[in-house]
Amino acid sequence: MNYYSLNNISPNVSFEEATIKGQAPDKGLYFPLTLPSLSDDFIANIKTKSKEEIGFEVMQPFVGESIPDTILKNIINETVNFDFPLVKVHKGVFALELFHGPTLAFKDVGARFMSRCLAYFNRNKNHHTTILVATSGDTGGAVANGFLDVEGVDVIILYPTKKVSTVQELQLTTLGKNIHAIEVDGNFDDCQLIVKQAFTDADLNTKFSLTSANSINVARWLPQQLYYFYAYQQWQHDEPPVISVPSGNFGNICAGMLAHVSGLPVKHFIAACNINDAVPEFLHTGEFQPKKTISTVSNAMDVGNPSNFIRMLELFHQQINELKNILSSYSVTDAATKATINEVFNQYNYILDPHGAVGYYALIEYLNNNNSSSGGIFLETAHPVKFPETVEISTGTKIEIPESIQYLFNQKKKSMLMNASFDDFKKWMINK
Ligand SMILES: *Cc1c(COP(=O)(O)O)cnc(C)c1O
């Protein structure tokens, strides 16, 4: 499989090169040159397959010759070695819980897959990659965990001081080794700005081979398709599900739509957004207006200018009407998010995290507006313990810390406090 740049200037590249580069030299996102078409047989027999088999069959065409099949199988096995249960919340409404990975975030799958691919590409140790990520909380932990001890890779994570939760901060600052946490005296946008400047800085790019580990990178974006296959595998109705996806940078939902275009039955997609509503507005007006990011309680979705929006349109040949047939989008306020957490806890004894709550709210809105009887699925993208302030206030109960992360509280935080200044960051990088 080769990939082209959506800016159409840079040459096509293999999966390997797309993964190492992250973004094309013309600054375009890479996109698969052809979309695989799944056999009817595959879909008809999906319930009999293991998640590893599904993972391999779905991902192999995208990876192509870049990784031998035996190694790709191992990478997949390690990537999906936890559960993706579809849990009934109430009649017709199911949560696909994507928070059973090591950092309790759905980003674990993409981070684990990408890190193992890079480790394979660096196998002869003739290449050293430095990964730069800005995080509002969730990406950082998943990337840190996924890339820990991967040879030939250094990870530098920038996060806004005092703006991530305790669990999130521990997840990204306690690993050490090849993982470096920079605590920026500023907000998430400041972190992102420093990272963006670094990617275009001539000195840094001469000294380092820089790449990003966000969903711009095909190796992080594409494996997210698997959730939708696992959801369908557990779906018990004849009519395909409506799927609501809490969306920020639109990598996850775009991967779901890719799975659908390749043949996975899905009745309708819902992009569930907080008040950062560039996409809901686009579907409404037909004009895409990037916006300034607004802070919300579902902060992993605080994105004013979603990177993967352009990929989503490309899936539908840049035709908004084709896209609208399969996608609806809602914008949900913080007040509605908190009320939803409260209501779902009181009525159904299910604890939503703020992102899942946005997904749930948008799903119910769609089902009500469309008289849809088949029911639907919302993706629960993070464990509520990562957002204790909002969840505990909204439910009036304390959330128990899952055993799998209790060790974090005995670890020592190691971070480098820095002003929100690119020059300071550059100096630190150069002298590192
Ligand atoms: C990253 C993230 C999202 C948004 O996913 P995108 O692929 O950026 O749309 C939603 N929920 C949580 C918890 C996240 O960490």
The ligand as a MOL file (V3000), in Angstrom:
LIG
                    3D

  0  0  0     0  0            999 V3000
M  V30 BEGIN CTAB
M  V30 COUNTS 15 15 0 0 0
M  V30 BEGIN ATOM
M  V30 1 C -8.2160 11.9400 22.0750 0
M  V30 2 C -9.4940 11.7220 22.7680 0
M  V30 3 C -10.7350 11.9210 22.1110 0
M  V30 4 C -10.8290 12.4800 20.7080 0
M  V30 5 O -10.3460 11.6070 19.7340 0
M  V30 6 P -10.0060 12.1720 18.2740 0
M  V30 7 O -9.4690 11.0030 17.5400 0
M  V30 8 O -8.9610 13.2300 18.4830 0
M  V30 9 O -11.2410 12.7170 17.6980 0
M  V30 10 C -11.8900 11.6200 22.7990 0
M  V30 11 N -11.8600 11.1770 24.0700 0
M  V30 12 C -10.6990 10.9790 24.7330 0
M  V30 13 C -10.7480 10.5140 26.1390 0
M  V30 14 C -9.4760 11.2330 24.1090 0
M  V30 15 O -8.3450 11.0520 24.7750 0
M  V30 END ATOM
M  V30 BEGIN BOND
M  V30 1 1 1 2
M  V30 2 1 2 3
M  V30 3 2 2 14
M  V30 4 1 3 4
M  V30 5 2 3 10
M  V30 6 1 4 5
M  V30 7 1 5 6
M  V30 8 2 6 7
M  V30 9 1 6 8
M  V30 10 1 6 9
M  V30 11 1 10 11
M  V30 12 2 11 12
M  V30 13 1 12 13
M  V30 14 1 12 14
M  V30 15 1 14 15
M  V30 END BOND
M  V30 END CTAB
M  END
